[in-house]
Amino acid sequence: MSKEDNYKLNAARTVDLAKRAATLADKDHLLDLAEKWLDLADRAQELRQRSERRKGAPHEHPLLRRKLGPDGADGRIEAVRGFGYRYRRPARSAQ
């Protein structure tokens, strides 16, 4: 079970406890706690997604991509993981 799933399970259990709370103050406290568990689940999901993106292709800045177009100035500019960007000279045609 992932951290994200554990946090969601803790939130559900906390809501169940809140349903059985004796006082309104206890119920409010437990519902606040359940909300914090769900916030942690969201954070864990964001971290997991960010980690998965890093493992894949290099991240390209959207503003640069918009300015250069989808091919990156005819494919001559490319993202290099851990470095930034580099210019690739066009291949010379043999005459």
Order of alpha helices (4+ residues) and beta strands (2+ residues): alpha-alpha-alpha-alpha-beta-beta
